[in-house]
Amino acid sequence: MVKICLSGFGRMNREVFALGREDREVQFASVLTRRVETAASAAGGVPVFDNPDRAFALADVVIDFSTREACAVNAAKAARLAKPVVIGTTGLSPEEVDSIGGAIAASGASGVISANFSVGVNVFLEAAKFLQERLENYDLEMVETHHKAKKDAPSGTALRTMGALGLTQAEIPIHSLRVGDVVGDHALFFAGNSERIELTHRATSRRCFAAGALQAAKWVAHKRDGTLHDFREVLKR
């Protein structure tokens, strides 16, 4: 049984909570949030704290879907307490990721980080690389669409896609739309003379991200290798 602390209790970690309650291999030990009273009413008796030390002490592993600012502090704190951490929060700077990774290395704990915990998106990245290698002279652009409450743009998945292709925003335009309640769409357009290929991944529910985060939590909960892993390593086990 893996005991989990949810760091942040917004849309994503509520989805993790709902899905995890159906999983006999995990137990929710605590919730960390500034909105203690609001979270307590939805947490089904799970202890809710605004103090990370108290929240993390009850858990084997921390799943962080919060804000950039909160994640940068709390994920590093979890690592210093030798608690493995799963990071799904997007918008972190390279320096913030390095800081978290440094804390993990120093403590000997472990972590998993990803801008997108969907299995399908990781296949999307492999397919994108396959197409890029075979369509060298085609024009390439990307469109990503999310709900209007999403704060970062381009999305973490869009930036991760560009990284997987060895490209930068200066080289390939990324068009970001923030409309309605769209969970997450990512589309690559490879356009040549008289033809084009469109590669698209659509998340129709946050459940796919929640399932991946829980899979990562179970994978990393008892690891102690001082490494911040990519989610693709979890999928390759």
Order of alpha helices (4+ residues) and beta strands (2+ residues): beta-alpha-beta-alpha-beta-alpha-beta-alpha-beta-alpha-beta-alpha-beta-alpha-beta-beta-beta-alpha-beta-alpha
